[in-house]
Amino acid sequence: MVGTRFTGRQDRPERANDRTLAELAPGARARVVRVVAPEPATAGRLADLGFTAGAVVQVLRRAPLRDPVLYRVQDYDICLRREQAAWVRVVEEVEG
Amino acid sequence: MSPGCHDGGGGTLALAAPHIALVGAPNAGKTSIFNALTGLRGRTGNYPGVTVSRFVGTCRVGPDRYVIEDLPGTYGLRPVSPDEQIVADALDGHLDGVQRPDALLVVVDATTLRRSLGFVAQVLARGLPAGLVVTFTDELVRRQGALDVDALAEALGVPVLAVVGHRRHGIAPLRELLAGWRSWPVPVLPPPVDGPERDAWVDSVLGFAGYRAAERHRATQRIDAVLLHPLWGTLVFFAVMVLFFQTLFTLAAPLQDVVAAGFDRLAAVVAGHVGNRWLASLLGDALIGGVGSVLAFVPQIMLLFLLLALLEGVGYMSRAAFLMDRVMARAGLEGRAFVALLSSFACAIPGIMATRTLPSARDRLATMMAAPLITCSARLPVYVVLIGLLVDRSGRIGPFGAQGLVMFGMYLFGAVSAMLAAWAFKKLGDHRGRLMPFYLEMPPYRLPSARSVAITVWDSAKSFVYKCSTIIVATTIGLWLLLNLPLHSAAQLQAAGVDPGDRTAVAAYTIDHSYAAGLGRLMAPVFDPLGFDWRINVGVLSAQAARETFVATLGQVAAADGPGDSGEALRGMTYADGARAGQRVFTAPTIAALLVYFAVALQCMATIGVIRRETGTWTWPLVAFGYLTGSAWLLAYLAKTLTGLLTG
């Protein structure tokens, strides 16, 4: 993943950096690209919870046993298990 | 469908009254609006055929009555669980026996308005007259947010009202709003419910209403940094658990003894003042004893509920669920089930009622089937007596007292078997149905109002007394009759060689020849392999009312054999007949079998009653009774055999 990175500052997120919410470490910020769930109803529910395309998600913290993870999205805090977070494709926002 | 299924049916309340349904997300404050409108005159029941509780109440505005229905909390109308299917079906009028609401009151939390508008769009698209209630507006302003409620009403095209439920601000205007429900508009053009169109609609509505999101709650951020920290968070979690059990043992148990002692004294007074010995015993032992055994639990139930309500109200329970989710996942459950199982340490009844917070019906059933295995406080007096007989008071293992260790072992055994049972029930039901996604909203820490805590505590205590008293008192009286009938005339007693003037001898003779003894002997083939004699059988039978009565019954039976210290009497009790006549009854293997039997068996009529009410069918209480009593016997037999091998 490092290989595709441009060096230096940039104000535009990288398309190549598309990954899942479950891969992000606490402290990271990301923008939702799309939700790919095994069932349409569950994808719809994640959208109801605020995980819609374009929404900014902040990874707040992991539970002591590493799962679930607490996120901040649409002005509120919600936790998802790793399994559900893996359905949310995001582009990490680079600080600065 | 079984009779009595429709106890919460809205149709029975008031046919002509307008039917208004409350819809909203789980943490939006729907319940406090419901309580404020219906003044706690709400009735609970079940939706036909499903494990979903139904809350219906009436609200009076002037001369008019309104039926208010608190629909299950949900984040969206595209259902992902049977419970949410209820909400969707109720709104469309597709639910048997449930009338389609005449109008909807959507409840949203002002601090999560951006997310909630997507839900509002889905509700408005259903084409029912709707009004919007915005809660937590005080918190929004405190956290530097802003919202123009009138502009929001204009943008949405429906009436909007700010209500701070727990402070009862805005309740009077809400009742007025309710009275004018006929003028609530149905949006001419339903808002878009999907994709970029919805997001654009949400943006435009928020912009029009001058919405500024609340800043992150600083205190919540700081407290979470500690309470959800891998090390400190875990330590605090264990400290909270220690506090919980300390309350149970050091405060609740003595309180229970005080109340029980009070009732004993009352029973003695009654016995002293009623001339007829038989009537005195019926009043004193059965009626007052039965009521006393229920009321003895009330102080500790209230105390534990106060603690649970505080933890819940502050917001710690969501954190506990977050911390424990991974552990509960091992049993196929989720974090919220931990909270229900924790309540079961007080009593399985509130624990089973707490499963209502679980969004998945399958999780709810698995938790209900597991909850009776958690060591409830009614088992404590039984364990104390049995462990006292089994282990010497001065015995030590390392730095710990042996009695305490065995007690700890019993609690651990209960918790582990509950997890195993939940896992098994989850596995059994797993092949059908969809996989429920897990998500848990983490509300900011809030200081709960004294009123809402008091309501929760009062509600649980009331439903505990209401549920238990009738069942326990009826069973106690029934057992007393079994133990004291048939009556023997003085002539009969003399013919049997008993001096009618000797109370102890008469009591012994009566019990020995009672219907209960007959039943105890009838049960002998079942319990003989476990080493129980007919007197223990009578005790086990009496424990079917409520476990703690085992101690009293055994004391009664033992004392009837010879006056004096009942502990000593039990220790010296010998088999009266059969192959083991003359041998001691309470040997280590028998006590081990009894301990395990009490740990596993479902001996609580009130628990059976509450499972029946929560599931709306007799199937699940019967399954629970069958599997728990069956495994209790098997495991008790195993315990007896193993202990027999170990002690020789």
Interface residues (C-beta under 8 A of the other chain):
Chain A: A37 P38 E39 A41 T42 G44 R45 L46 A47 D48 L49 G50 T52 A53 G54 L60 R61 A63 P64 L65 R66 D67 P68 L70 R72 V73 Q74 D75 Y76 D77 I78 C79 L80 R81 E83 Q84
Chain B: Y75 G76 R78 P79 V80 T111 T112 L113 R114 R115 G118 F119 Q122 D194 G195 P196 R198 D199 A213 A214 R216 T220 D224 L228 H229 P230 L231 G233 T234 F322 L323 D325 R326 V327 A329 G335 R434 L435 P437 F438 Y439 L440 E441 M442 P443 P444
